[in-house]
């Protein structure tokens, strides 16, 4: 599966779990270790876990794809799922506001869940 297709599937699975503020960052040419970040929010730590579970199960069931690693499941305020070409960041609103990944990688083209690319 191409990274662009995987991003679309991950966004769809996150949306199925009512993830908020879903943003895709195109990091090709910016970072050497991944092509895309998908950044989204869950209103509570329970919702961040549900978003994680939805992405994990959808990718596994429909595409036989598992993340290389997952971090943050115990605390659930920032869950990172590393699919190599796509890295998923699932935040609670407070943690997302603190780390501000979208601003950190502000030079990368961004798309808000299906909207046109900007940047």
Buried (B, 14 or more C-beta within 10 A) or exposed (E): BEBBEBBBBBBBBBBEBEBBEBBBBBBBEBBEEBBBBBBBBBEEBEBBBBBBBBBBEBBEEEEEBEBEEBEBEEEBBBBBBBBBBBBBBBBBBEBBEEBEBBEEBEEBBBBEBEEEEEE
